[in-house]
Amino acid sequence: MPRIILGISSSFCASFLKGQVDFLVKNGWEVVIISGPGEEITALAQNERARLYRVNFSKSISPLADFVSLLHIINIIRNERPSIVNAGNPKSGFLIMLACWLLNHKKRIFTLHGLVSDSRTGIERMIIRFSEKLTCRIAKTIIVVSPSLLKHALQQKQFLPAKGIVIENGSCNGVNTDVFQRDCLVLERAGRLKESLALKGDEYVIGYVGRLSKDKGIDILFRAFNLLKENYKNIRLLIAGPLEKENPFDKKYLAQLYEDEKIYYLGKVSQVMPVYALMHILVLSSFREGFGNVLIEAASMEVPVIAPDIPGCRNALQPGHTGFLFRKGDAGQLVKAIEKYMFDDELRQLHGINGRKFAVENFSQEKIWKGLLTVYETNA
């Protein structure tokens, strides 16, 4: 039985593998996961019959901690003797690829989820850019999660064109359109959530799902929301996702997150479908993305999306058809995009319907999984 090691940096990234692990197991693969500790990845490993190794990956530049993690990974790979290794995320991907290289394990694949260096400056940018290029150099094959990210990475000379591939239309795991849909159960749960938040029904709800960090453009989201509040009394902001301490956003907005009665902060949520169902629109305000999985999740839930015009996001929506793009970091442009939907409810509903069709036709999980299986069988 072929054995594969799949590496991710944190438990929060378990969604990158959900369903995919079970698919590989059913197709005759033994799956071993290396991940940062957490309840999400523990549950996934148990439910989808994978073995799990927990490694405490440091998100910051930490030579001593990284060296300890590297030794742990080397020991895992030496003991497991996998047929193939596929690791993603910046820190985990770098350390796992480096461990493979040191052990002369030739069947190594890196999944590129984005370029962290795009949103860094100075010496930090130089160090991260170097580690990204080294990771890509070590990897034998690079799975890139979107066509626009592949184009961007090649422009940045991250790797040779022959190394990079995109599975189907992009994304690392597709979207389960049977789960992300407005069925009776989801709408019932949304109703209970609405009641718990004391929403009356006449509010206009802007939604955000994901990590709360500077990279994710939370400062831009708050600036746009505060501009809108000046003119529209019924505007609300619904946020779901964990705070990221390593890349904090402005402290004044962190205080507002908890103090503003027009902001509903849910924290980390395991079932996000009812959250999407309460939104009129979803906004992603990131400075960098590899793909933007929340954009196709929202689209599958018939929620129009607004995102920055950056690599990754360009493939996760259809401008003027399922959502709008705005200039990265421009809160004023974001406000104008939101107002297009506020002033035209028919357009909002049409884009929601178009989004559902777009997600179903282009990001089927089965297609992504079969594409990955082909890559693994070819390279193993």
N, C-alpha and C positions, 0 to 999 in steps of 0.2 A: 504493500500500500504506500503510495507516495505521501510524503509529509511536507507540509508548508508551514513556515513561520510568517505570521502577519504582525507587523509592528506599528503601534500608534503611540502617541506621546501621553495621552490622558484618557481617563475614563469617559470624559465628556464626548470624546471622539468615537465612542462605541457605535454611534449612528452610522459611521462610515462603513461598518461591517455587518450591521443588522440584516439578517436574512441571507447575506452572502456566505457566511460561515456554514450555515445549515445546507445551503446549495452545494458547497464544496464537499461537505461530508457525505451527502447523498450521492455525489458523483465519485465516491471512492477515495477521497483525500482525508488524511489525518491532519487536523488543524491545531496549531499551537500559536497562542497569542502572547506577544510581549506588550505590556501597556503599563502606564502609570496606574496606581491603585484607585479603586472607587467602586461604588455600587453598580453603576451602569455596566461596566465591562465584566464585573463578576457575574451579574445576572445573565448577560449575553453568553458568556462562556458556558454557564450551566445549562441554559436553555437550548443552545445550539451545538452542544457536545464537543466543545473545544477544551484543550488544556491551557491554563493561564499562568504566565509568569509575571509578577508585578515588579516593576523597576521604577524607582523614584527619579524620573527625569526632571532635571532643573530647567526651568524656562529661561533663566538668565544665563549669562556667561559665567560659568563657575568651574574652573579647571579641575579642582580637587573632586567635587561631586561628580563631574562628568567622567573623570578617570575611574572612580569607583563603579559607576554605572557601566562603563565600558568593560571592566573586568567581569562584572556580573553577566553581561550579554555574551561575552566570549565563552564563558562557562556554559551558558545555556545552549549556544550553537554547537559547541564541542560535544555536549552530551546528547543533544537531540539529533544531530546529523541530518538536517532537513534536505529534501530534494531540491527545494527552492525557497528563497526568502524574498518577501515583499514588505518594505517598510516605508512609511510616509511620515509627514510632519517634520519640521525643521530639526529639532534636537534628536528625537528618536531615530529619524531617518539617517542622520549623519552618523550617530554612534553605532547603529546596527550595520550600516554599510561598511563603516570602518572595521568593525569586528569581523565581518565576512572577509574583507580584504586581508586582514592580519592572519586569518585562518586559511587563506587561499580557497575560500568557498566561492566558486565561480558563478553559481546560479543566483545572482543577486539582482533584484528589481527595486527601483526607487519610485514611489508615487509622489509626484510633484503637485502639492496642493496650493502652491502660491510662492511668491518670493517675499520673505519677511523683510529683506534689505530694502525693498521699495519704500517702506515707511520709516526707515531709520536714517540717521544723519551722522556725519563725522566718523570717528574711529569705530564706533559701534557698527555703522553701515559697512565699513571696510572689512571688519572681522566676519560679520554675518555673510556678506557677499562671497568672501573667500571660502567659508565653510559650505555654502550652497554650491559653489562651483566644484569644490572638492568632492562633495557627495555625488554630484552628477558624473564626475569623472570616474569615481570608483564603480558606480552602478553600470551593469552591462546593458540594461534596458530601463527606460524612463517612461512610466505611464503618466501622462499629463492630463489633468482633469477637465480641460476645456481647450477648444481650438485656438481661442484668442490668447490664452495663457501660453500655449505652445509657441505661437507667433512672437509673443513678447519675450519669452525665455530665449528664443533663438536670436532675437534682436540684441539681447543682452549678452549673447555668446556664452550662455550657461553650459551648453553641450552641443555636440555635433548633430545635425539634422537626422542622421540615420538612427540615432538612439531613441528619439522621442516618438511616442505613439499616443493617440487619443482613442479611447474605446467608444464606439458608436458616436453619439452627439455630445459626449462629455458627461461630467459628474463622476464621483467616485463610487456611488452606490445607487444611482437612480432615485426614483420615488415610488413608494407603494401607493398607487392611485386607488387601490381598494380600501386602504386605511385612511388616506388623506382625501376624504370626500364628505360632502354635506349630507350624510345619511341621518336617519331618525335618532340613532343613539348619540351621535356627535352633537346634534342640535339640542337634544335633551340635556346633555352635559353642559353645553354652552349656556343654556337657559339657567341652569343652577349657578354657574359661574357669574353670569350677569346679575343674578339676584344677590349673590354674596358680595358683589362689588357695588351694589346699590345703583346700578345703571338703570335709568328710567326708559331709555329707548330713543330719546330725541338727541342724544349726544352723537357727535361725529368722531369715531374712534380711529386714530392712527396707530398702527401696530408695529412693534419691533420684536424679533425673536433672535437670540444669539448671545454670545459673550458680550459683556459690557466692558469695553476697553477703548483706549485712545485710537488704536488701529481700526476699530470698527466704526469710527467716526461718531461716537456718542456725543461729543461736543457739538458737532454739526447738527445732529438730530435735535438737541436741546435748543440750539440757537433758532432753528426753523420753527420749532414748537412755540417758543416764546414770542416770536414774531407773529405767528398765527393767533396766539391768545389775545393779542392786543386788539384784534378785529373780530374775532368769533368767540362768543361766550360758551358755545356748546362743544368746543374742541376738547378732546381728551387724548391722552397718550397711554397706551397699554404695552407694557414691556415684560418680556419673559426671558430669563437667562441669568447665568451666574456672573458675579463681579470678578474681574480679573485684576488681582492686586499687582501683578508684575508689570502691567502696562496701563496704569490708571489714567482716567480722564479727569477733567477739571474738577477740583474739590467743590466749587460752588454748584456745579450740576449734580454732584453726588449728594449734596445736602438737599437740593431740590427734588431729587429722586424720591426721598423719604418724606419731604415736607409739603410738596405741592399737592393739593387736594384734587387737582385735575390729572394727576399722573397715578396710574395703577401699576405698581411694581410687584410682580408675582414671584420673583426669584427663579430658581431653576425648576423647570416643570417637566415631568416625565411624559405626560400626554398633552401635546401642544395643539391637537386638532380643535378642541373647543375654544382655545385661545384665538386661533385663526378665524374661527366662525364668528367671533364677536367683532372682528375688524372690518372697517370699510375699505381700508387699503393697508398694505404692508410697505414699510420703508426700510431700505438697507442703505446705510450712509457711509460705508467703509472707505478707507483709503487704499486698501488692497484686498483682493479676493482671488481665489483660484477658480472658483465657479459660482458660489452663492447658492448653496443647497436650499436655504429658506425660501428663495425666490420660486423654485419649482414646487416646493411644498405648499406655499401660499397659492400659487397658480392652480395646483390640483384641487385646492379648496375653494376655487372660484373667487379668489381675492386678487384684485389688480396690484401690481407691484411697481415701486419706484426705486431705482438704484443708480449709483454713480456710473459714468461712462468710463469703465476701466476693464482691463482684461478679466475674463471670467464672467462678470455680470452681463457682458455683451451677448453671451451665448445662452444665458438663463432666462431671458425675456425677449419679446419682440416689440421694439419701440413703436408706439402708436397702435399696437394691436393687442398686447397683453399687459402693457405698462409703459412707463416712461424712463428715459435716462436723463440724468442731470450732470452738470460739470462737477467733478470731484472737489469736495471741500467748499462748494458754493451754497450756503444756506439760503440765499435769495432765490436761486434757481430751484432749489428743492421746494421752497414755499410755492412758487408758481406752478410746479408740477402737481403739488397736492391740491392747489386751488382748482386746477382743471377738472379734477374729479369732484370736488365739493360743489362746483357750479353746474355739473352735468352728470346727474345720477344715471341717465341712460347710457352714457359712455362708460361709466364705472361698471355697470352691470354687464355691458357688452364685452369689455375687456376681461371681466371675470369669467364669462362663458368661454371666450377665446383662450384664456389661460388654462382652463381645464383641458380643453382639446389639445393644446400645445404640450402639456405635461404628459398626457396619455399617449400621444403619438410619438413623442421624441425621447422620453426618459423612462421607459419601461425597465424595471429592475432586472427582469429575466434577460433582456438583451445585454445589459451591462455585465451581468454575471457570466453569461455564455462567452462574451468577449474576453473577460478575464480568464476563464477556464481555458480558452484556446491559447492565450499567451502562456499560461502556466504549463500546459501540456507540450507546447512547442519548445519551451525553454528548459523544462525539467530534465 
